[in-house]
Amino acid sequence: AQKIGAAGWGFAGSSGASEAQGGGTMGEAQEGEEHPRVMFARQLQHPEWMTDVPQDLQHNWFVMPRPEGQRCLVVTSKGRTVVRGRTGAVLCMTSTGLPEGSHATAAARSDFCVLDAIWHEPNSTLYICDVLVWRGYSPGGCGAGVR
């Protein structure tokens, strides 16, 4: 796992106001930079439908059922959790038990988490599909079974 900076994920210059309210929470685009919504939207996996079952499925594939719901990116930082949709727009802001996802789990350090997830609104559940950043570390070099 590799330690990465929060600025690359759009956290630099956070003003404390909600992006949904027009403020700069979780980063604002500076001149010559892409808007955080675009950057967040590019982070989601794009799963492929399996139309034929490969002969080596049991040994060489990692298969995960996809829960019903809306694809989203869950970002925790500075004591709050922001859930963003496929376009990168804020779906909701809440508190969670994830590291840095609430005031109770926030630490004095500047760690953050970014998770690829599915939001199932009828039962208010987030299903985590992949870990993109965990406490400031990118597990990108780890296998999918570890993440």
N, C-alpha and C positions, 0 to 999 in steps of 0.2 A: 504494500500500500504506500502511496505517495502523498505527503502533506501538500495541500494546495491552499492558495490564498483566497480569502472571501471576495476580494475585489473582482476576480475573474468570474464570479457568479452574480455580480450585480449588487453586492452589499455595500460597496464603498459610498460614502456620502449620504447615508441614510438620515433623513430629516425627522423621522418619528411620525410623520403624517402618512396616512394611508394612500397607496397608489390608487385605490378604488375611489378615493376622494380627491384625486388630482395631485397629491403630494408625491414626494420622492422616495417612499419606502422601498427598501430593498433595491435601491439604485435608480439613477436617472441617466438617460443617454446623454453623454457629453458630445460636443461637436465631433463628428467623424466616427462615432461609435454607434453600434446598433442599439435599439431600444431594448431594455431588459425583457419585455414581453416576447420579442423575437428570439432572444437568446434562450429564454426558458422554454419556448415552444420547440426549439431544435433539440432539446435534451431527451425527449420521450422516445422509447423504443418503438419500432414499427414492426409488430409481429407479422409473421407470414402464416397463411393458412396451409395446413398440410393436406394436400389432395390425394396423395398416394403414400402408403405406409412403406418406408424404406426397410429393407431386410435387416439392416443393422440397428434398427430403432432401439432395441433393448440395451445395447452396449455402447453406442456412440452418439446418442442424442439426449438432450435435456428437454423434457416436455413438461409444460405447465398449463393446467386448465386456466382459462380466462374467466374470472367472475363477471357477472353482469354489472354494468355501471359505466360511468364516464371516466375516460382516461385522464389522468392528472399528474402533476408534479407537486410533491409536498416538500416545502422548504422551511426549515426551522433555523431561527437565528435570533439572538438577543431577547429571548424569553417569549417568543411567539411562533406560531405555525401559520404559514400562508399556503393555501391550496390553489394551484393554477391549472386552468384547463388547457386543452390542446393548442390553443392560440397564444397561450402565455398570459391571458387575462386572469385576474384574481377572481376565483370562485367564492372563496370565503377566507376569513382570518379567524383563527381559534387558538385554543391552548391544547396541547397534547402532552403525553408522558414521554415523548421523544427528547433526546438531548437537545437543549436550547429551545425546546418547543413550548415552554411555559416559564413563568417566573420561578416556579418551584424547581425546575430542572436546569435553569440558566446558571452558568458558572461565570466567574470573573474573566475567563478567557474568551477568545473570539471564535470558538468552534461553531460549526453549523452542520446541518445535515440536508441532503437532497435525495429524495426517494421518488422513483417512478411507481405510480400507484393507480388504483381504480377506486373511484368514489361511488359507493352504493348508497344513494340518497334515501331509499325507503327505510333502511335500518341504520343510517348514519354511520357507516363503516368504511374505513379505508383499508383496501387490500394492497399490500406492498408487493410489487412485481420485481423490483430491482433496487439495489442501493448504489447510487451514483457517488455520494459523498457521505461519510460517517464521521462525525466529530472532526471535520476538516481534512480527513484522509480519503483519497480516492482509491477504492478497491479495484479499479479497472484492470489491473494485472492479475487479479485473482479469478479463478474459474467461477462460472455462473452458479454452481452448487454451493460455493462458499458465500457468495453475496446474498 
